[in-house]
Amino acid sequence: MELLFTIFLVVLAVLVAMSFYYEHPKAKIPPGMSQRKKLYLFHYIMNFGFGLATLLEKIGITSEVHFLRIIMDGIPPPKDKHLFIKDLRFEKVKVRIYQPKMSTSGQRRGILYFHGGVGRFGSIQAYERTCRYFARKTNSVVVSVGYRLAPEYPYPTQFEDCLTATIHFMRTAQDYGVDPSRIIVCGDSSGGTLTAAVAQALVNRKDVPKLRAQILIYPFLQGVNFNLPSYQQNESIPILLKERTISLGLKYLNADSSAVNNVLQGCHVSEELRLKYQKWLSPDNIPHEFKTRGYTPTTEQPFSEEIYKLAKTILEPVFSPLLSEDSVIAQLPETFILTCEYDVLRDDGLLYKKRLEDQGVKVTLCHLQEGFHGTIFLAVYGKIASFRSGLKGLEKITKFLRLM
């Protein structure tokens, strides 16, 4: 019996290894990057998880998305003696609220946090440590929004839930000891996309207070040009590889993922739209120092009506907030943008910074020279998982929040 079990484990390990070896590209981390061995290790662990998830779905044990959600949730941290933590519902949306136990003479700032996960992964539990950190370090009331996930709840349910939770909190802020004029929206990765989209949706509303600020942590902001310098330089750098970015995005939209290569080449963007977006997305808008690691201008492939119909949702401002009109951008609140040098999404943040500043919006940029996608998420997991770049990023975000 023990021999059979051992054989089963060996066969399983081989199948999983083959799965992630053949289905996921190899990583290429620049020699000059510090802690590169540690990043390689995380990349292989993550790919092993993707491979195992694929295998488990193929043999009918569980779905890939369900397994990856469990892995991302991780092990809950112990009870926090410094915070009151309570699960609530803001209308139909699940939230978890973190309130410091220490007394205060006045009202606190409020932070709404939208987690990452490409609309399909992530949860309140997965970001428990992140939200506790910001509540403790900034003496703020933090609301973690448990928006519903795709594919069970198709896009744009995720945005709608975040907007609903934000409006509810803004209207009831004083019930939680929060100053309504000091509410900040914040999110990482696709949560940064949701943050930007929610902030834009609120600019013309007269029934709620104005947001104090928005914090975008390595956000995805545009689905037009996937050949910007950062996409070329970092296409094979973990944790977010170029091809995986598009593949996960199409799965989020329940679109045919076989169109990845066509979307990467820009076949979903008509000449008319390309000309419209050029003024906002031109590589010329990216400072020269971000091109020194290499950049080759590319020729867009011919427009395909078929690919456009399949992927046109990518061009909606809710999915690509960088494509919103100037009249919306000009009304946005003070903004903090965190970008990472070794992240395909770096230039999305840089281009949004320019758009905001061109419209008179105050922007604080935190660029992590050693950073990579996901470094902030890992930073709250202790010395084993954290990287120096993530710890530096957390400090910068905390400093900005304390000024609000």
Backbone hydrogen bonds in HBPLUS format (Angstrom, degrees):
<---DONOR---> <-ACCEPTOR-->    atom                        ^
c    i                          cat <-CA-CA->   ^        H-A-AA   ^      H-
h    n   atom  resd res      DA  || num        DHA   H-A  angle D-A-AA Bond
n    s   type  num  typ     dist DA aas  dist angle  dist       angle   num
A0005-PHE N   A0001-MET O   2.99 MM   4  6.26 157.7  2.04 148.6 154.8     1
A0006-THR N   A0002-GLU O   2.91 MM   4  6.13 153.5  1.98 144.9 152.2     2
A0007-ILE N   A0003-LEU O   2.90 MM   4  6.16 159.5  1.94 150.0 155.5     3
A0008-PHE N   A0004-LEU O   2.88 MM   4  6.11 155.7  1.94 146.1 153.1     4
A0009-LEU N   A0005-PHE O   2.99 MM   4  6.27 156.8  2.04 147.4 152.8     5
A0010-VAL N   A0006-THR O   2.97 MM   4  6.24 158.0  2.02 150.4 156.4     6
A0011-VAL N   A0007-ILE O   2.90 MM   4  6.12 167.3  1.92 155.5 158.6     7
A0012-LEU N   A0008-PHE O   2.87 MM   4  6.03 160.5  1.91 148.6 154.7     8
A0013-ALA N   A0009-LEU O   2.89 MM   4  6.06 160.8  1.92 146.8 152.0     9
A0014-VAL N   A0010-VAL O   2.96 MM   4  6.21 157.7  2.01 150.0 156.0    10
A0015-LEU N   A0011-VAL O   2.91 MM   4  6.14 163.0  1.94 153.1 157.5    11
A0016-VAL N   A0012-LEU O   2.93 MM   4  6.13 162.6  1.96 153.2 158.0    12
A0017-ALA N   A0013-ALA O   2.88 MM   4  6.01 162.2  1.91 146.6 152.3    13
A0018-MET N   A0014-VAL O   2.87 MM   4  6.08 160.9  1.91 150.4 155.5    14
A0019-SER N   A0015-LEU O   2.86 MM   4  6.02 150.9  1.95 141.8 150.7    15
A0020-PHE N   A0016-VAL O   2.99 MM   4  6.34 165.9  2.01 164.1 162.9    16
A0021-TYR N   A0017-ALA O   2.96 MM   4  5.97 142.8  2.10 141.6 152.7    17
A0022-TYR N   A0018-MET O   3.01 MM   4  6.02 165.0  2.03 150.0 152.5    18
A0023-GLU N   A0019-SER O   3.02 MM   4  5.91 150.4  2.11 144.1 152.8    19
A0028-LYS N   A0236-SER O   2.77 MM 208  5.31 157.0  1.82 136.3 140.6    20
A0033-MET N   A0030-PRO O   3.16 MM   3  5.68 166.7  2.18 119.5 123.7    21
A0039-LEU N   A0035-GLN O   3.12 MM   4  6.46 151.3  2.20 145.7 153.9    22
A0040-TYR N   A0036-ARG O   2.86 MM   4  6.11 155.6  1.92 148.6 155.1    23
A0041-LEU N   A0037-LYS O   3.01 MM   4  6.26 155.7  2.07 143.2 149.4    24
A0042-PHE N   A0038-LYS O   3.07 MM   4  6.42 157.1  2.12 146.3 151.5    25
A0043-HIS N   A0039-LEU O   2.90 MM   4  6.13 153.5  1.97 148.4 156.4    26
A0044-TYR N   A0040-TYR O   2.94 MM   4  6.25 159.7  1.98 155.5 159.7    27
A0045-ILE N   A0041-LEU O   2.94 MM   4  6.19 158.0  1.99 150.3 156.8    28
A0046-MET N   A0042-PHE O   2.89 MM   4  6.01 161.4  1.92 147.3 152.5    29
A0047-ASN N   A0043-HIS O   2.87 MM   4  6.09 160.6  1.91 149.7 155.4    30
A0048-PHE N   A0044-TYR O   2.85 MM   4  5.97 149.2  1.94 141.7 150.4    31
A0049-GLY N   A0045-ILE O   3.00 MM   4  6.32 150.2  2.09 142.8 150.7    32
A0050-PHE N   A0046-MET O   2.92 MM   4  6.32 154.1  1.98 149.0 156.2    33
A0051-GLY N   A0047-ASN O   2.80 MM   4  6.00 160.3  1.83 148.9 154.6    34
A0052-LEU N   A0048-PHE O   2.82 MM   4  6.03 160.3  1.86 150.6 155.8    35
A0053-ALA N   A0049-GLY O   2.89 MM   4  6.03 158.4  1.94 146.6 152.9    36
A0054-THR N   A0050-PHE O   2.95 MM   4  6.18 156.6  2.00 147.9 153.9    37
A0055-LEU N   A0051-GLY O   2.97 MM   4  6.20 159.5  2.01 148.0 153.7    38
A0056-LEU N   A0052-LEU O   2.86 MM   4  6.07 166.7  1.88 155.6 158.7    39
A0057-GLU N   A0053-ALA O   3.09 MM   4  6.26 149.8  2.19 142.8 150.3    40
A0058-LYS N   A0054-THR O   3.02 MM   4  6.25 156.9  2.07 146.7 153.2    41
A0059-ILE N   A0055-LEU O   3.01 MM   4  6.30 150.1  2.11 154.5 161.9    42
A0061-ILE N   A0056-LEU O   2.89 MM   5  5.26 146.3  2.00 162.4 163.1    43
A0060-GLY N   A0057-GLU O   3.12 MM   3  5.04 156.4  2.18 100.0 106.9    44
A0067-PHE N   A0063-SER O   3.12 MM   4  6.34 166.1  2.14 154.3 157.6    45
A0068-LEU N   A0064-GLU O   3.06 MM   4  6.27 165.7  2.08 154.4 158.2    46
A0069-ARG N   A0065-VAL O   3.03 MM   4  6.17 146.4  2.15 141.7 150.5    47
A0070-ILE N   A0066-HIS O   3.18 MM   4  6.46 156.3  2.24 147.2 152.5    48
A0071-ILE N   A0067-PHE O   3.09 MM   4  6.42 159.8  2.13 150.5 155.8    49
A0072-MET N   A0068-LEU O   2.95 MM   4  6.11 160.4  1.99 146.4 151.5    50
A0073-ASP N   A0069-ARG O   2.99 MM   4  6.18 148.8  2.09 146.7 154.6    51
A0101-LYS N   A0082-HIS O   2.94 MM  19  5.59 161.7  1.98 147.4 144.0    52
A0084-PHE N   A0099-GLN O   2.72 MM  15  5.03 170.2  1.73 152.9 155.7    53
A0099-GLN N   A0084-PHE O   2.87 MM  15  5.03 164.8  1.89 149.6 154.8    54
A0086-LYS N   A0097-ILE O   3.06 MM  11  5.41 157.5  2.11 147.6 154.8    55
A0097-ILE N   A0086-LYS O   2.87 MM  11  5.41 167.3  1.88 159.3 158.8    56
A0088-LEU N   A0095-VAL O   2.92 MM   7  5.36 166.5  1.94 146.3 150.9    57
A0095-VAL N   A0088-LEU O   2.99 MM   7  5.36 166.2  2.01 143.1 141.4    58
A0090-PHE N   A0093-VAL O   2.82 MM   3  5.18 153.5  1.89 157.2 157.3    59
A0093-VAL N   A0090-PHE O   3.14 MM   3  5.18 164.2  2.16 121.0 120.0    60
A0146-GLY N   A0094-LYS O   2.79 MM  52  5.09 155.2  1.85 150.6 153.7    61
A0096-ARG N   A0144-SER O   2.98 MM  48  5.18 148.8  2.08 140.8 150.4    62
A0144-SER N   A0096-ARG O   2.86 MM  48  5.18 168.6  1.88 159.1 157.7    63
A0098-TYR N   A0142-VAL O   2.80 MM  44  5.08 160.0  1.84 153.5 159.8    64
A0142-VAL N   A0098-TYR O   3.00 MM  44  5.08 153.5  2.07 142.9 148.5    65
A0108-ARG N   A0177-GLY O   2.83 MM  69  6.17 162.0  1.87 162.4 157.0    66
A0179-ASP N   A0108-ARG O   2.90 MM  71  5.90 161.5  1.93 160.5 163.1    67
A0141-VAL N   A0109-ARG O   3.10 MM  32  6.41 169.6  2.11 165.3 163.7    68
A0110-GLY N   A0182-ARG O   3.04 MM  72  6.26 161.0  2.07 137.7 143.4    69
A0184-ILE N   A0110-GLY O   2.83 MM  74  6.20 159.0  1.87 156.8 163.0    70
A0111-ILE N   A0141-VAL O   2.86 MM  30  6.25 158.2  1.90 159.1 163.3    71
A0143-VAL N   A0111-ILE O   2.73 MM  32  6.09 164.3  1.75 166.5 169.7    72
A0112-LEU N   A0184-ILE O   2.87 MM  72  6.29 163.9  1.90 164.6 169.8    73
A0186-CYS N   A0112-LEU O   2.88 MM  74  6.05 147.7  1.98 170.6 177.8    74
A0113-TYR N   A0143-VAL O   2.79 MM  30  6.05 168.8  1.80 156.6 158.9    75
A0145-VAL N   A0113-TYR O   3.10 MM  32  6.17 174.9  2.10 168.1 167.0    76
A0114-PHE N   A0186-CYS O   2.83 MM  72  6.25 158.1  1.88 154.3 161.6    77
A0120-ARG N   A0117-GLY O   3.07 MM   3  5.90 155.7  2.13 129.2 130.3    78
A0121-PHE N   A0117-GLY O   2.90 MM   4  4.37 153.8  1.97 131.2 136.7    79
A0150-ALA N   A0119-GLY O   2.89 MM  31  5.95 168.8  1.90 159.6 159.9    80
A0127-TYR N   A0123-SER O   3.30 MM   4  6.50 143.1  2.44 140.8 149.0    81
A0127-TYR N   A0124-ILE O   3.23 MM   3  5.38 130.6  2.49  98.4 110.7    82
A0128-GLU N   A0125-GLN O   3.18 MM   3  4.98 164.9  2.20 108.2 107.9    83
A0131-CYS N   A0127-TYR O   3.07 MM   4  6.29 169.7  2.08 158.9 160.3    84
A0132-ARG N   A0128-GLU O   3.02 MM   4  6.16 158.9  2.06 149.7 156.0    85
A0133-TYR N   A0129-ARG O   2.96 MM   4  6.05 156.6  2.02 144.6 151.1    86
A0134-PHE N   A0130-THR O   3.16 MM   4  6.52 162.9  2.19 152.7 155.0    87
A0135-ALA N   A0131-CYS O   3.06 MM   4  6.18 158.1  2.11 146.8 153.1    88
A0136-ARG N   A0132-ARG O   2.94 MM   4  6.12 165.9  1.96 156.4 159.5    89
A0137-LYS N   A0133-TYR O   2.88 MM   4  5.92 173.0  1.88 160.5 162.1    90
A0138-THR N   A0134-PHE O   3.13 MM   4  5.74 146.0  2.25 135.0 141.5    91
A0140-SER N   A0135-ALA O   3.27 MM   5  4.81 142.0  2.42 121.3 130.8    92
A0153-TYR N   A0149-LEU O   2.89 MM   4  5.51 148.8  1.99 133.4 139.4    93
A0157-THR N   A0154-PRO O   2.98 MM   3  5.95 164.6  2.01 132.5 135.9    94
A0159-PHE N   A0156-PRO O   3.07 MM   3  5.40 116.6  2.49 107.4 121.3    95
A0160-GLU N   A0156-PRO O   3.02 MM   4  6.31 167.4  2.03 159.8 163.8    96
A0161-ASP N   A0157-THR O   2.85 MM   4  6.04 158.6  1.90 154.9 159.5    97
A0162-CYS N   A0158-GLN O   3.13 MM   4  6.35 159.3  2.18 144.6 150.1    98
A0163-LEU N   A0159-PHE O   2.90 MM   4  6.13 159.2  1.94 155.2 161.0    99
A0164-THR N   A0160-GLU O   2.91 MM   4  6.07 160.5  1.95 147.2 152.8   100
A0165-ALA N   A0161-ASP O   2.94 MM   4  6.13 165.1  1.97 151.0 154.7   101
A0166-THR N   A0162-CYS O   2.99 MM   4  6.10 153.6  2.07 142.2 149.7   102
A0167-ILE N   A0163-LEU O   3.00 MM   4  6.19 170.2  2.01 156.2 157.8   103
A0168-HIS N   A0164-THR O   3.03 MM   4  6.17 163.6  2.05 149.8 154.8   104
A0169-PHE N   A0165-ALA O   3.00 MM   4  6.14 161.0  2.04 145.6 150.7   105
A0170-MET N   A0166-THR O   2.91 MM   4  6.12 158.4  1.96 152.3 158.6   106
A0171-ARG N   A0167-ILE O   3.05 MM   4  6.24 147.8  2.15 146.3 154.1   107
A0172-THR N   A0168-HIS O   3.06 MM   4  6.23 134.2  2.28 141.4 153.8   108
A0172-THR N   A0169-PHE O   3.20 MM   3  5.08 130.3  2.47  92.4 105.5   109
A0173-ALA N   A0169-PHE O   2.79 MM   4  5.28 102.8  2.39 147.3 158.2   110
A0175-ASP N   A0172-THR O   2.90 MM   3  5.56 146.7  2.01 121.0 130.7   111
A0176-TYR N   A0173-ALA O   2.93 MM   3  5.55 155.3  1.99 116.4 124.1   112
A0178-VAL N   A0173-ALA O   3.08 MM   5  5.01 156.8  2.13 130.5 129.8   113
A0177-GLY N   A0174-GLN O   3.15 MM   3  4.84 165.8  2.17 103.3 104.0   114
A0182-ARG N   A0179-ASP O   2.88 MM   3  5.43 164.4  1.90 125.8 128.6   115
A0212-ARG N   A0183-ILE O   2.80 MM  29  5.40 161.9  1.83 154.0 157.5   116
A0185-VAL N   A0213-ALA O   3.19 MM  28  6.66 156.0  2.25 150.6 151.7   117
A0215-ILE N   A0185-VAL O   2.84 MM  30  6.29 151.1  1.92 151.8 161.1   118
A0187-GLY N   A0215-ILE O   3.18 MM  28  6.58 146.8  2.29 158.1 166.6   119
A0217-ILE N   A0187-GLY O   2.98 MM  30  6.06 166.6  2.00 164.3 162.6   120
A0191-GLY N   A0188-ASP O   2.73 MM   3  4.67 138.3  1.90 138.9 130.1   121
A0189-SER N   A0217-ILE O   2.81 MM  28  6.16 154.8  1.87 167.9 173.8   122
A0192-GLY N   A0189-SER O   2.86 MM   3  5.03 133.7  2.08  99.6 113.1   123
A0193-THR N   A0189-SER O   3.19 MM   4  6.71 140.8  2.35 139.4 150.3   124
A0194-LEU N   A0190-SER O   3.02 MM   4  6.35 156.9  2.07 142.8 147.8   125
A0195-THR N   A0191-GLY O   2.91 MM   4  6.09 148.0  2.01 135.9 145.2   126
A0196-ALA N   A0192-GLY O   2.99 MM   4  6.21 163.8  2.02 148.2 151.0   127
A0197-ALA N   A0193-THR O   2.94 MM   4  6.18 159.6  1.98 151.2 157.4   128
A0198-VAL N   A0194-LEU O   2.85 MM   4  5.98 159.0  1.90 150.3 155.6   129
A0199-ALA N   A0195-THR O   2.98 MM   4  6.16 165.5  2.00 151.7 155.9   130
A0200-GLN N   A0196-ALA O   3.04 MM   4  6.24 153.1  2.11 143.4 150.5   131
A0201-ALA N   A0197-ALA O   2.96 MM   4  6.17 150.3  2.05 143.0 151.4   132
A0202-LEU N   A0198-VAL O   3.17 MM   4  6.37 130.9  2.42 145.0 156.6   133
A0203-VAL N   A0200-GLN O   3.37 MM   3  5.56 158.5  2.42 105.9 111.7   134
A0205-ARG N   A0202-LEU O   3.16 MM   3  5.34 163.4  2.19 111.5 116.7   135
A0214-GLN N   A0334-GLU O   2.98 MM 120  6.52 145.3  2.10 154.5 165.2   136
A0336-PHE N   A0214-GLN O   2.91 MM 122  6.34 157.5  1.97 158.9 165.7   137
A0216-LEU N   A0336-PHE O   2.82 MM 120  6.19 165.5  1.84 168.7 170.2   138
A0338-LEU N   A0216-LEU O   2.86 MM 122  6.26 164.9  1.89 162.6 164.7   139
A0218-TYR N   A0338-LEU O   2.80 MM 120  5.52 154.3  1.87 143.1 151.7   140
A0322-LEU N   A0221-LEU O   2.96 MM 101  5.27 161.4  1.99 147.6 149.6   141
A0231-TYR N   A0228-LEU O   2.96 MM   3  5.34 125.4  2.26 110.9 125.2   142
A0232-GLN N   A0228-LEU O   3.11 MM   4  6.45 154.2  2.17 157.3 165.4   143
A0233-GLN N   A0229-PRO O   2.84 MM   4  6.01 170.4  1.85 160.1 162.8   144
A0234-ASN N   A0230-SER O   3.05 MM   4  5.75 152.0  2.13 136.2 143.1   145
A0237-ILE N   A0234-ASN O   3.10 MM   3  5.10 174.0  2.11 113.1 114.4   146
A0242-LYS N   A0235-GLU O   3.03 MM   7  4.49 162.5  2.06 121.0 126.6   147
A0245-THR N   A0241-LEU O   2.96 MM   4  6.20 146.6  2.07 153.0 162.5   148
A0245-THR N   A0242-LYS O   3.14 MM   3  5.24 123.4  2.48  96.9 110.9   149
A0247-SER N   A0243-GLU O   3.00 MM   4  6.20 165.4  2.02 152.0 156.8   150
A0248-LEU N   A0244-ARG O   2.89 MM   4  5.91 170.9  1.89 152.9 154.9   151
A0249-GLY N   A0245-THR O   3.11 MM   4  6.19 150.8  2.20 137.0 145.6   152
A0250-LEU N   A0246-ILE O   2.93 MM   4  6.15 158.8  1.97 154.3 158.6   153
A0251-LYS N   A0247-SER O   3.06 MM   4  6.30 154.1  2.13 145.2 152.6   154
A0252-TYR N   A0248-LEU O   2.93 MM   4  6.13 151.5  2.01 144.5 152.3   155
A0253-LEU N   A0249-GLY O   3.15 MM   4  6.46 146.1  2.27 141.0 149.3   156
A0255-ALA N   A0250-LEU O   2.79 MM   5  5.03 167.7  1.81 156.9 153.9   157
A0254-ASN N   A0251-LYS O   2.98 MM   3  4.76 154.2  2.05  99.3 107.0   158
A0259-ALA N   A0256-ASP O   3.20 MM   3  6.09 167.5  2.22 122.2 124.9   159
A0260-VAL N   A0257-SER O   3.30 MM   3  5.67 154.7  2.37 116.5 115.9   160
A0263-VAL N   A0259-ALA O   2.96 MM   4  6.19 159.7  2.00 162.8 169.0   161
A0264-LEU N   A0260-VAL O   2.87 MM   4  6.10 160.3  1.91 155.5 161.7   162
A0265-GLN N   A0261-ASN O   3.10 MM   4  6.28 140.7  2.26 138.6 148.0   163
A0267-CYS N   A0262-ASN O   3.00 MM   5  5.43 162.7  2.03 161.0 155.5   164
A0266-GLY N   A0263-VAL O   2.95 MM   3  4.98 157.1  2.00 104.5 112.0   165
A0301-GLN N   A0265-GLN O   3.41 MM  36  5.88 171.7  2.42 157.1 158.2   166
A0269-VAL N   A0266-GLY O   3.25 MM   3  5.74 169.0  2.27 118.6 120.2   167
A0304-SER N   A0267-CYS O   2.87 MM  37  5.39 164.2  1.89 154.2 148.7   168
A0274-ARG N   A0270-SER O   2.85 MM   4  6.03 156.1  1.90 150.3 158.2   169
A0275-LEU N   A0271-GLU O   3.00 MM   4  6.18 154.9  2.07 146.8 151.9   170
A0276-LYS N   A0272-GLU O   3.15 MM   4  6.42 151.5  2.23 140.5 148.5   171
A0277-TYR N   A0273-LEU O   2.89 MM   4  6.12 161.7  1.92 157.0 160.7   172
A0278-GLN N   A0274-ARG O   2.98 MM   4  5.89 129.9  2.24 138.7 151.0   173
A0280-TRP N   A0277-TYR O   2.89 MM   3  5.41 143.8  2.03 115.1 126.0   174
A0281-LEU N   A0277-TYR O   2.89 MM   4  5.98 147.6  1.99 154.9 165.0   175
A0282-SER N   A0278-GLN O   2.91 MM   4  5.19 125.7  2.21 147.7 146.4   176
A0285-ASN N   A0282-SER O   2.90 MM   3  5.64 165.0  1.92 122.2 126.9   177
A0286-ILE N   A0283-PRO O   3.00 MM   3  5.36 163.3  2.03 112.5 117.5   178
A0290-PHE N   A0287-PRO O   3.09 MM   3  5.90 160.4  2.13 122.1 127.7   179
A0291-LYS N   A0288-HIS O   2.82 MM   3  5.34 163.5  1.85 125.2 127.4   180
A0294-GLY N   A0291-LYS O   2.97 MM   3  5.48 158.3  2.01 117.6 122.0   181
A0308-TYR N   A0304-SER O   2.92 MM   4  6.15 157.1  1.97 151.5 158.8   182
A0309-LYS N   A0305-GLU O   2.99 MM   4  6.20 161.7  2.03 148.9 152.4   183
A0310-LEU N   A0306-GLU O   3.17 MM   4  6.39 148.8  2.28 139.8 148.3   184
A0311-ALA N   A0307-ILE O   2.89 MM   4  6.04 148.4  1.99 148.8 157.1   185
A0312-LYS N   A0308-TYR O   2.68 MM   4  5.07 113.9  2.12 155.0 159.6   186
A0314-ILE N   A0311-ALA O   3.00 MM   3  5.77 154.2  2.07 123.4 129.8   187
A0315-LEU N   A0312-LYS O   2.98 MM   3  5.62 154.6  2.05 116.3 123.1   188
A0316-GLU N   A0313-THR O   3.04 MM   3  5.38 168.6  2.05 114.8 118.3   189
A0319-PHE N   A0316-GLU O   2.93 MM   3  5.43 130.9  2.18 113.6 125.7   190
A0320-SER N   A0316-GLU O   2.72 MM   4  5.83 155.8  1.77 152.4 160.0   191
A0323-LEU N   A0320-SER O   2.94 MM   3  5.86 170.4  1.95 132.4 135.5   192
A0324-SER N   A0321-PRO O   3.20 MM   3  5.62 166.4  2.22 118.4 118.4   193
A0328-VAL N   A0325-GLU O   3.05 MM   3  5.58 144.5  2.18 112.2 121.4   194
A0329-ILE N   A0325-GLU O   3.14 MM   4  6.49 167.8  2.16 153.8 156.8   195
A0330-ALA N   A0326-ASP O   2.92 MM   4  5.92 162.3  1.95 155.2 157.9   196
A0331-GLN N   A0328-VAL O   3.06 MM   3  5.60 153.1  2.14 114.6 122.3   197
A0332-LEU N   A0329-ILE O   3.22 MM   3  5.54 170.1  2.24 115.9 118.1   198
A0335-THR N   A0362-LYS O   2.98 MM  27  6.34 168.5  1.99 160.7 164.5   199
A0364-THR N   A0335-THR O   2.82 MM  29  6.27 156.8  1.87 156.0 164.1   200
A0337-ILE N   A0364-THR O   2.92 MM  27  6.31 161.9  1.95 161.8 167.0   201
A0366-CYS N   A0337-ILE O   2.87 MM  29  6.19 166.5  1.89 160.7 162.4   202
A0339-THR N   A0366-CYS O   2.95 MM  27  6.34 155.6  2.01 148.7 156.0   203
A0368-LEU N   A0339-THR O   2.87 MM  29  6.24 169.0  1.89 158.2 158.1   204
A0341-GLU N   A0368-LEU O   3.06 MM  27  6.18 169.3  2.07 156.1 153.4   205
A0342-TYR N   A0371-GLY O   2.97 MM  29  5.91 155.1  2.03 158.1 160.7   206
A0346-ARG N   A0343-ASP O   3.08 MM   3  5.37 167.5  2.09 115.6 118.3   207
A0348-ASP N   A0345-LEU O   3.10 MM   3  5.39 133.6  2.32 107.0 119.6   208
A0350-LEU N   A0346-ARG O   3.22 MM   4  6.60 154.0  2.29 143.5 151.2   209
A0351-LEU N   A0347-ASP O   2.86 MM   4  5.93 160.9  1.90 147.3 151.8   210
A0352-TYR N   A0348-ASP O   3.01 MM   4  6.18 152.2  2.09 144.0 151.8   211
A0353-LYS N   A0349-GLY O   2.96 MM   4  6.13 152.4  2.04 144.1 151.7   212
A0354-LYS N   A0350-LEU O   3.18 MM   4  6.49 157.2  2.23 143.9 148.6   213
A0355-ARG N   A0351-LEU O   3.05 MM   4  6.34 160.4  2.09 146.3 151.5   214
A0356-LEU N   A0352-TYR O   2.90 MM   4  6.09 167.1  1.92 156.0 159.0   215
A0357-GLU N   A0353-LYS O   2.94 MM   4  6.13 168.4  1.95 153.3 156.9   216
A0358-ASP N   A0354-LYS O   2.82 MM   4  5.92 154.6  1.88 149.9 157.2   217
A0359-GLN N   A0355-ARG O   3.25 MM   4  6.45 131.8  2.49 136.3 147.5   218
A0359-GLN N   A0356-LEU O   3.04 MM   3  5.23 136.2  2.24  99.7 112.1   219
A0361-VAL N   A0356-LEU O   2.93 MM   5  5.12 163.6  1.95 144.7 139.3   220
A0360-GLY N   A0357-GLU O   3.02 MM   3  4.94 163.8  2.04 106.4 109.1   221
A0371-GLY N   A0368-LEU O   2.97 MM   3  4.78 158.8  2.02 103.4 109.7   222
A0375-THR N   A0372-PHE O   3.18 MM   3  5.79 158.2  2.23 143.9 141.9   223
A0378-LEU N   A0374-GLY O   3.18 MM   4  6.48 156.2  2.24 154.1 160.3   224
A0379-ALA N   A0375-THR O   3.16 MM   4  6.14 131.3  2.41 132.8 144.6   225
A0379-ALA N   A0376-ILE O   3.19 MM   3  5.06 131.6  2.43  93.3 106.4   226
A0381-TYR N   A0378-LEU O   3.08 MM   3  5.59 163.0  2.11 124.2 125.4   227
A0386-SER N   A0382-GLY O   2.90 MM   4  5.78 154.5  1.97 161.2 169.5   228
A0390-GLY N   A0387-PHE O   3.06 MM   3  5.38 120.4  2.43 104.5 118.3   229
A0391-LEU N   A0387-PHE O   3.19 MM   4  6.56 158.4  2.24 156.3 162.2   230
A0392-LYS N   A0388-ARG O   3.02 MM   4  6.25 158.1  2.07 150.4 156.3   231
A0393-GLY N   A0389-SER O   2.94 MM   4  6.17 155.1  2.00 145.4 152.7   232
A0394-LEU N   A0390-GLY O   2.94 MM   4  6.19 157.8  1.98 150.1 155.1   233
A0395-GLU N   A0391-LEU O   3.15 MM   4  6.39 156.7  2.21 143.9 149.6   234
A0396-LYS N   A0392-LYS O   3.07 MM   4  6.39 155.1  2.14 149.0 155.4   235
A0397-ILE N   A0393-GLY O   2.97 MM   4  6.23 160.8  2.01 154.8 159.7   236
A0398-THR N   A0394-LEU O   2.93 MM   4  6.06 164.1  1.95 150.6 155.4   237
A0399-LYS N   A0395-GLU O   2.95 MM   4  6.12 157.1  2.00 146.2 152.4   238
A0400-PHE N   A0396-LYS O   3.07 MM   4  6.29 157.6  2.12 145.4 150.9   239
A0401-LEU N   A0397-ILE O   2.94 MM   4  6.21 162.9  1.96 154.2 158.8   240
A0402-ARG N   A0398-THR O   3.03 MM   4  6.25 156.2  2.09 150.9 156.6   241
A0403-LEU N   A0400-PHE O   3.07 MM   3  5.39 145.5  2.19 105.8 116.0   242
A0404-MET N   A0401-LEU O   3.00 MM   3  5.30 156.6  2.06 110.2 117.8   243
